[in-house]
Amino acid sequence: MLFSKGSTSSAVAPATYPFDGNSEQLIDEQATALVALSHTAAEQQLYAAMLAEIASVGTRVASFTTRRLMSLSGIQGYSTVRRGVIGLVNKLSIERQQVAGHNSSQPLMVYLVFTPEEILARRRAVGFSIYPKALGSQRWAASLAKAVNRVAGTRSLSRREVEVALCCAQGLTNAEIGSRLEVSEQTVKFHLRNIFVKFGVKRRAELVSRLLRDGGTD
C-alpha cells in the first residue's frame, strides 16, 4: 500500500474567496475537489462559472438565465445547461429562490451559490455521502488530497476513470478496485488503459507518481 494507516499528507493550503467586497470566505482545496468529483462535467463547468460570477459582483445571490450561463460557461445547448442547473440544485450546490415581492405571475428566479465547504456541510446534514467510492472514507480523502485535486482538475477523465485512478493511488489491485466500485476486473483494465493514454504513461507506478506529485500540469 502507498499509505500506511497512520500516514498523513501535508496540509493543503487553503484559498480565500471574496464576498461582499471586503470579507473573505475560506475555501479548502480538498472540499473543492470533492465537490468537483460529485458533479458531471457540465455541472462543474456551470458551478465554476456561477462561483466566479458571484465573486466578481460581490454577492451570494444572482440571476442566471440560460443564455447567460451559456455565455459564462462556454456550454452550447439550452438543454445541457438546464439539465446541469437541475443537477446542481439536486446536489445542493446551488439553491433556487424567488425574489420576494416580485410579480407572482412572472416570478424572478435567482440562485444562491454555495461554496464547496458549504455544499459538503449541506450534504452531511441530509445524509448525502460526500466521499466517492474510490476514496472510501474521510481518512483516505485526507491522505490523497493532492491526488484528488489533480484528477478533479483533469477534465478529460470520465467520472469512472477518476474513481479508478484514485483507487490506483491507494495501491489497490485491479480485483480490489473492481470490488470497491462494483465493476468487473475487465472493466477496470479497460478504464486503466484509457487513463494511461490520457496521462501519457505506460505503467501504474508512473500514473501514481503523476497523481501524487506536487504541482505541475499535464
Helices and strands as residue ranges (DSSP letters): E 15-19, E 23-27, H 29-38, H 41-57, E 61-62, H 66-73, H 78-90, E 94-98, E 109-113, H 116-125, H 138-143, H 145-152, H 159-169, H 174-181, H 185-199, H 204-212
